[in-house]
Amino acid sequence: AIVAARIHNQRALLRRLNRERRDPLIAEACARISRVIRKLTLPLDVAQAMGVEGEATALFWPAFGRALPPEFKLNTRRRRPAGDPANVALNVVSGLLARDIRSMALRAGLHAGFGALHTTSDAEEALVYDLIEESRGPLAEACVSALFNRKALQPDHFAKTTAGLQLTREGWKAAIRGYEAWVARPIVSPASGETMLWRSLMLEQARAYAAACESVGEY
């Protein structure tokens, strides 16, 4: 379910970003991702599901990069070292999102260290990395796209340091303002149908996951 949500949200973001661009390569990536999604109808173990996610992600990143301004070109996702402004911004916004997801997981009574897809060898808090997968497309990646395309983040917001490329103080301010504005938008819950803010939806997600862990409901 987590992998399916991640891939569906990747495709939805690309379709939205391409609504006016009409880039044929982005459209082709969406079509190929649709074919990958069909594989999730088969019975898969965790390793196989993660393989399907990797296949979709390999199609997603070059297409996502085409929807960014030329000065922020992105070909592949690289977390450490980030190396380019787009990856730096994605790291920063994903970190802000992970903070919120962790908070909601704890409020739902979950232990942030125990995940279903990720393990403690992948990350310190595996559950956070599980729950964040569904939100990456509509929150982290969509927010970064908006920050660049609306010129809230500009080239001079990035500086080379001894630790590598990093956001400047003004860049951090712009990224935090952009993220806070993004999560403050109302969203309709796909589960309850209620209109709520994104952080409320994160809490709803965490509580649904907790219920599934206790065999109270299906996630």
N, C-alpha and C positions, 0 to 999 in steps of 0.2 A: 504493500500500500504506500509506503514512504517513497519507494523508487518510482512508482507510477505517478504519484503526485509531483515529484521533482521533474520528471520528463514532460508531463502534460503542461506544467507551468513554464518550462523552458520554451516549448513550442508556442504557447499562448503569448509569451512575451515577444518572441520573434515575429509572430503574425501582427501584433499590435505595432511594433516598431516599423514594420514593412508596409503598413496600411497606406501610407502616402509615398514612401520611397519606391515601392514596386520594384525592388531589386530582385532580378531573377535568381541570383545565387542564394539569397535568403529564402526565397520561396522554395527552391529546390531542397535546401536544408530542412525546411519544415516538412516537405513531402517525405524525405528520407527518415526523419525522426518519427513520422507517423508509422512508417513500416517497422521501425524498431519497437514502437509501443506495442505492436501486435504480439511480439514475443512474450510480453508479460501475461498473456492469456494461458501460457503453458505453466505447468507446475515447476517452480524453480526453487533451488535452495539459495542461501544467502550469497554464496560466491557467484552463482549464476546471475542472480538479480543485480549484483554489483557490476558484473560484466556487461549487462544490458545498459545499465546507467552509464558506464564508461563509453559505450558505443554511441549513445545519444549525446553525451557531453562532447565527444570529439567532433560531432557535427555542429553542436551549438556554438562553441566559442568562436570559430572563424566567422560564422554568420552574425553573431552578436557584435564582433569587432567591426564589421562592415556598416553597422548602424551607428557607429561613433564618429565624431569629427575626424578628419584626416590626421590632425596633429596628435590624436590619441589612439592611433591604430593599434589593434589587438589581434594577434593571430592565435595565441594559445594562452591558457591560464597557467600562471606560474606564481606560486605563493612565496616561496623562499628560494633564492632572492627574487623579489618582485621584478626589478629591472626596468620597468616602464611605468608611466603614470597610470594607465588603465588598471594594471595589476595592483599598484599601490592603493589606488582608490577602492578597488574591490576588497582588498585586505582590510582596509580601515572600516568600510561600511559593514562588511561581514562580521568584524569584531564587535561593532555596536549592536548588530542584530543578535549575535551569540550572547552578549550580555543580557539582553532582554529575554531571550529564550531560556537561559539558565534561571533567571529570576522566576519566570512562570513555571518552569519545571519544579522548582523548589516549593512554590506555592501550592502546586498540585500534589505535593507529598512524594515526589519522585527523587531518586538518588541520581545526581547528574553524571555519575561515573559509569553507570551500567546501561549499555546500549544494545540494540538488536542487530544493526548493520555494522557500526564501527565498534572497535574494541579498544581497550586501554593501551594497546600497542600502537594504535593509530593516533590517538589524542588523549589528553588527560581526562576530559569529560566526554565520554563517548555518547551519552544520551543527548547532550547538547548538539553534537554533530549529526545525530539522527534526526532530531526534531527540526533542525535548521534547514534540512534539505528541501522541505516543502515551501519554505519562505524565501529561499535564495532568489528565485526568479522574480516574483512580484515585489520583493522588498530590496534585497541587496543589489541585484543586477539592474532592475528597473530604476532604482534610485541613482545608481552610478551613471546610467545612461542619461537620465534627466540632468544630473549635475554637469555633465560634459556638454550635452546638446543645448542646455539653457545658459551655458557659459558661467555657471556659478563656480565651477572649478576651471582654472585657466593654467596655461603652461608655467607661469611664474609662481604658481602655488606649489611647485615641486622643486626640490633642491637636492643636489648630490652631496652626500656626507661620507664620512669614513665608514659608516654603517650601511651605505648604499643610498639609493634614491628614497627620499622621504617627503612627506607633506611639510610645508612650512607652518608656522603658527596660524597665519591667515588661512592657509589651506585646510587645516584642522577645523577652524571655526566654520568655514564654508561647508565642509563635509558634515559636521555635526548638525548645523542648521538645516541642511538639506535632508538629512536622515530624520530628524525630529519632525519636520514638516511632512515628510512622506508617511511616517507611521501615524500621524495625527489625522490622516484622511479616513473617512468612514468607509466601511466595507460590509457587504452582506455575507453573513456566515453561510457557507454551503451546507452546514449541518442543521442549524436551527432556523435559518431564514431571517434572523434578526439583523438589523443594522447596528454595527458596533465599530469601535476603533480597532486598529490592528493589534495593539497590545492585548485587548480583550479577546481577540481571536486567537492569539498565541496561548492565552490561558485556557481557552476552550479546548484547543488542540491538546495541550498538556494534560488536561483533565480526562479527555477522551482516551489518551494513551494510558493513563493510570488505570482507568476503568477496564481497558482491554487487558492490562497486566493482571488484574484481579478477576478476569473472566466475567466481568459484568456486561461487557458489550464488545462488539467487533470494531476494530480500529479502521 
